[in-house]
Amino acid sequence: MARTERPTQRFPNVLVVTIDTLRADRVSAYGYRRPTTPHIDKLLATGARFSQARTVEPLTQPALCSLWTSTPPHRHGATRNGLPLRRDATSAAHLLGRRGYDTAAFVGNWTLRNAISGLGDHFERYEEVFTRKRWFGLFKGEATAEDLTDAALAWLKERDTASTRSPFLLWVHYVEPHAPYRLQERFASRLGISTGTEVSRSDRYDTEIAFADHHVGRLLAAIQADPELAAQTLIVFAADHGESLGEHGYWGHGRNLHEPGLRIPLGFVWPGRIRPGTIEAPALNLDIASTLLGLAGMPVPQGFEGFDWSGVLRGTADPPRQRTMWFQAHKGAVLSAQEAQEARRKGLLEVAVLSSPEMRKEIFRPGEAHSAVFNLLRDPGETHRPAPPSAPSSTLQTWLTGLRKGLADADRLARIAISPEDAEALRALGYAE
Ligand SMILES: [Zn+2]
């Protein structure tokens, strides 16, 4: 170990921790009544927490491709699980790698396999951690939070032993609490959940969050135990999307653009560099790549559509007063190369636009005559539709035209490589139609 000799880096290390299917309102730092996330709470308390962050698409592969490329799904091309990024897409991971970062990712969700997502090409090391048969499939297709933390810690130790001088970008994507919501008995009593009788889906979901939090805590401890390393490391915490736990008659994510699927926890932590506190202005997962480049002092490329919050986080700029945010939902997964020919154009389910500060949200299902319009300030549960019904707004229709063009371009440009094994894994995840 050469800890005392570690040189001061020009650029910070970047640790990006993402948790699959984690609703913001089930994180105790976001006011949840149960102590689901003590380690994440402790982390967020030392940095900036966004109280209103959303994903631009509530589906794993599209959402995480948006996180890294700072572009919406119709521009990066991975609009559904199983459809890859366009080859010309760039990402924060790729740009940091070009600046000399050691870039590594540890992912446990099959939809992120490089062979079908193309995301792994953006990292120097991309470890698909498939150590367990969690699903009902025939082969190992997933990892637990414990496995992912172990793999990431082994990588950090390897670097430390080698006294590497380059900064690192490390991304770990945890799978729990994605369905089927296993009961994690070890955490039930802390959450006040009795395991004597049948445990509800919603309660099992909470135990999975506590399980993931525990293993995220082990990863964070490795950074925080070393004050010098902690001071040189920017930590980003987020979920890929939320989860509908029965709201609007739906269990799952991806099929609609209501708030339970869109809302995600999001925080940026960098001791001494980022002012601790809560940011109420709405943010998107698109903003993460722009912001981490901004915080690292690097230029944000023109094609990045996300807002760079680095000035706000440092306390030198105000949050934007007004923002128009766009969302899209597509069918879950593409299960064969034949099906993928026009998969993007044919897969579109819903589009939505949300404007702040008035928080008017319009959801439109192409093919229908009317939009559903909600005022999230008065009606956060999106239960009251105004009468009479409104035709889709012209701004939304204009955006939809651009979106369809993007889908057609991506259908022409992106390669497809779905194997029978991929198809089975995607079905097991619940993404078949
Ligand atoms: Zn996901």
Boltz pocket constraint, residues with backbone or C-beta under 6 A from the ligand:
constraints:
  - pocket:
      binder: B
      contacts: [[A, 20], [A, 21], [A, 59], [A, 60], [A, 61], [A, 240], [A, 241]]
      max_distance: 6.0
